[in-house]
Amino acid sequence: MVDTCILGQVGLFDHYIVQFDPGGAESRDFTIVTKQDINSVVSALVPYLTESIHASFQQQIRPSETLTPNQCSQKISANHNAGDEATTVTVMVSESCLAGAYNTGDLQAKVQQVLLQQAEHTIGKGYVLSSYVQTSPMQTDIQHGTLLIAASYQGRMIYQFSQQDLQNLRHQLAGKTKQQARVILIHLNGVKQISLQVKGTNGKLPINAANINILFVVDNQ
């Protein structure tokens, strides 16, 4: 948290004439403080304060960290109130800002972890995260000294076959016809389309599982 205050002063040029009853035959000019006078000082000082505080925050973060938007509040006091007679008004503006910082790499790792956990809960185990995108603006808040981050992400999952899975699959396909092989393959997790190339005249896959080659192509659409 950073606190900064600054003073501003403005001369008043709004003239008013007070006239007394004819019996007194007296009149005079005077100036008064208006709300606009005070607001003009505040409007001039707040951007400077905010920029100064933000620069202070930037100096405190590490290269791997991202600074969250400032949460600022101002306190305003003046030596005259609106309506007071005065030639100048001095306004003090103090601003207090709170901001957080998070490690960008740690956040991305947490996002990937949550997406993988959600995928396991929704579609089962064995999937790896291929890519992901942020689908909503990031919102941050600081409550009781804890930085809270909220955003929506959408991930693309690809089923990953282990070497044991591939070995078992070759044995299942060995000696099968193309139609039988299609039935086996179409029920595999993550398989969208199948293309079979069988050499020979009998239209069957090799009896020897070692002679069966399996190639997976990732659909990038």
N, C-alpha and C positions, 0 to 999 in steps of 0.2 A: 504494500500500500504506500502511496506517495501523497503527501499533503503539501500544497503550495498556496501562498497568499500573495496578493499584490494590491497596491493602492492606486487609485486613479482620481484625478481632480478635473473638474470642468467648470468653466466660467458660465454664468447665467446671463442670458440676454433677453429674456422675456420681461418686458416692462409693463407695469400696471400703474394706473393713475388713481389715486384716492382723492376724492373731492368731499370737502366738508360743507355743511350748511352755509348759506350766505352769511349767517351771523359770524362765522369764523373766518370766512373769506380766505381759506387756506387749502392748498393742494400740493401734492408731491408725487414724484415717480419712485417706484421701488420694484425690486425683482424678487421673485419667489422661486422656490425649488419645485419642479414638476416631476411627475413619475417618468416622463420621457427623458429628463436629464439623467436620472439614475440609471435607467435602462440603457441609455447610450454608452455609459461608462462600462456597464456590465457586458454589453455586446462586444465592446472593443477588447476587454481583458480576457474573457473566457477562452476564445480560440488560442491566445498566447499561452495561457495556463495549460490547456489540454495538450498542446503541442510539446510544451516543455516536459510535462509529466510523461507523455508517450516516449519521448526521447530518452528519459531516465529509465523507463522500463526496458527499452531496446538495448541499453548498455548492460543490463543485468542478465539477459538470456544468453544461452550457449548457441553455437552455430546449428546444432541438431534440434533445437527447440523452436516451437512456434508460439507466438504471443497471442493471447485471446484479446478480443475487443475490451477496451476499458469500460468499467462501470463507475461512473463519476457522479458526484453530487457537489453542489456549491452552497456556500453560505455567504450572504451579502449583508453588509451593514454600511450605514452612511451617517455622517455627522449632522445631517439635517434630514428631516422627513419631507415628503411631498406636501407642499403648501406653506412651508416655513419661508420666512423672508430671509434671503441671503444672496450674496454676490457670487459665491462659489460653493460647491458641494464636494466633499471628499468621500469617495466610496471605497470600501475594502471588500475585495472578493477573494474568498478562500475556496479552493477546490480539493476534494479528496477523491482519489481514484484507486480502484482495485482491479487487478488483472492477474491472470494466471498464465502459465506456460506449460506446454506438454512436449514430450519427446516425440517427434514425428514418426520415427521408426517404431517406437513402442506402440503408438496408436495403430499403425498399419498392421502390426503383428497381432494386436488384439482383435482388429476387425477380421482378419483372416481366420483367427481361431474361432470367433463366434460364427462366422459363415460355415466353417467346416462342422461345427457342432450342430448347427441348424440343419445342414444337409444330412448328417448322420441320423438326426431325429426324424427327418421328413422322408428321405429316400433310401436310407440304409448306409451301411459301412462300405468302405472300399473306394470312395470317391476322393479325388484331389481337386483343389481349387485351381482352375485354369486362369481366370481373370475376374475382376470385379470393378464396379463403378459406384460412385456415390450418387444417389438419386434424390437427395434432398439437401437443402442448405444445412450446414453445421450450426448447432445452437450450443452455446456455452453458458454456464452459470457457476457462481461460486457460493457455496453454502457452508457455513461453519468451517471455513478454511479448506474445504474440499472442492476441487474443480470437477464439475459435471459436464460431460460432453454427450450430445445426442445428435444422431444423423442416421439416415437410411442408406443401406448399401444393397446392391444386387450382385450376386456372384454366379459364375458359370462353372459347373462341375463336370469333371471327366472321370469315368470309372477307370481305375488302374488295376490291370490284371497282374498278379504276381507270377513269377516263373513257375511256381507249382500249379497255379490256375491254368497256365498255358499248356503245361505238360499233361494235366488231366484232360484238358479240352482236346488235345491231339489224339489221345487214346479213345475218347468218346467218338471222334470223327473217323477214326481208322476203319476202312472198309465200308463206310456208309455211302449210299447213293447221294446225289446232289440234293434231292428232295428231303431225304432224311437229315442231311447236314444242315439244310436251311432251317428245319424245325428246331434243331439243337441250338443253332446260332441266334435265331431271332428271339429266343427267350433269355439271352444273356443280358445282364445289366449294362445299360448305356449303348446298346447296339441299335442303330437307326436303319441302316441299310446294309445289305449283304451282296457280295459279288464273289462267285466261285469260279475257279479255273481248274478243270480236271483234265489231266493228260491221259491218253489211252482210249480204248474203244469201248470199254465196259461201263463208262460213265460213273465209276465209283472212285472214292478217294483211296489213296494208297493203304495197304494193309499195315505197312510199317509206319508207325506214328512219327518216327524221326524224319520221314520224307514229306510231312505235311508242314507247310509254311503258313504262318498266320500274320497278316499285316493289318494294323489298325490305322485308320485315317481319321484325323480329328476334323470335324465340321466347324469351321470358323464363323459360320453365319449366326 
